[in-house]
């Protein structure tokens, strides 16, 4: 037998089995997509390590998948067989339903064809109508954890008949995991936000000149470079809190929040930004962003960041505070919407009003790691780099 294992490179991120792409008894070829694993950041397909027949599944849909855990087994010399029809599998547990059960209606259970055998058995044994359970599994599917939650809430919850409306949005696994991580991050780290303004005139001029030469760069590429340079003003910003020390990352690995529409967002990481040229940083960012929106990121692409940028202004917001810090980091930079504003500048010894492309920039910090002095020093240097971008 050949074991199918959960990939090791999870960096501690909890994963769950999102769904099996092959059934027990089905023939598989080496490198065929076998099962999907999902975290709050990415969905990853695990390929078959060899050709043969899938003979056993050890971790079913919605099960937690620790790095190195055994997912399934493949028999390289086995013969494929047809799986049992879904209708027969769905109907089997119904025979154990109690006659006259008011809480569990046989017809309603039969209609819920997406219940796994374990969940179907649990709702029947505990007289719970699955139609009233808020499913947190894939596509709103009811999991065993959902049933256990209903039981813990008591009978009043179990017999609730509050209907869903057509506008309700069931939680998917990614949204639930993001929510858990956000609550944990705010609970663990005291968040404090500092606010500065940044004039993008110099960056906009350089960006236009680069485009005229055939190199198209986003504003985020410039922000990456300026953020990396600002780390020298306050190195702890590129660190994290440990029980016995503040650990400083040896490289500046910056995650960039990338929106995925209704599915939330992911944070692909641009590695060692301090060692990259502006063009290299822009190319790396473009590659990661494109693969994020195509759903082609792997776990290494979203793990190991030491700092994060949230360019929330691209969706229209002027200011967001506090922005939740990514767990295991000390700070997150927020960039608001770039808009033309009237500002006062000194020209030939006189104050004059001019129109400039301006944006609010924030740094939300873990107050255990850095204080206001370091926060302001970092932001001052960041703004200085942006506003004095060399025009060469």
CORMOJO-V13810 format. One record per run of one state. SS is the DSSP state (@ for helix, = for strand, . for the rest). FROM is the first residue (numbers start at 1). TO is the last residue. If there is no record, write none. Layout:
ss: <SS | SS>
from: <FROM | FROM>
to: <TO | TO>
This chain:
ss: <. | = | . | = | . | = | . | = | . | = | . | = | . | = | . | = | . | @ | . | @ | . | @ | . | @ | . | @ | . | @ | . | @ | . | @ | . | = | . | @ | . | @ | . | @ | = | . | = | . | = | . | @ | . | = | . | @ | . | @ | . | @ | . | = | . | @ | . | = | . | = | . | = | . | @ | .>
from: <1 | 2 | 6 | 15 | 21 | 27 | 29 | 33 | 39 | 43 | 48 | 52 | 58 | 64 | 66 | 70 | 76 | 86 | 97 | 106 | 112 | 117 | 126 | 130 | 133 | 138 | 141 | 144 | 154 | 155 | 159 | 173 | 189 | 191 | 200 | 201 | 213 | 219 | 234 | 235 | 239 | 242 | 246 | 249 | 254 | 260 | 261 | 264 | 265 | 271 | 273 | 276 | 278 | 294 | 299 | 303 | 307 | 311 | 312 | 316 | 331 | 336 | 339 | 348 | 350 | 367 | 372 | 388>
to: <1 | 5 | 14 | 20 | 26 | 28 | 32 | 38 | 42 | 47 | 51 | 57 | 63 | 65 | 69 | 75 | 85 | 96 | 105 | 111 | 116 | 125 | 129 | 132 | 137 | 140 | 143 | 153 | 154 | 158 | 172 | 188 | 190 | 199 | 200 | 212 | 218 | 233 | 234 | 238 | 241 | 245 | 248 | 253 | 259 | 260 | 263 | 264 | 270 | 272 | 275 | 277 | 293 | 298 | 302 | 306 | 310 | 311 | 315 | 330 | 335 | 338 | 347 | 349 | 366 | 371 | 387 | 392>
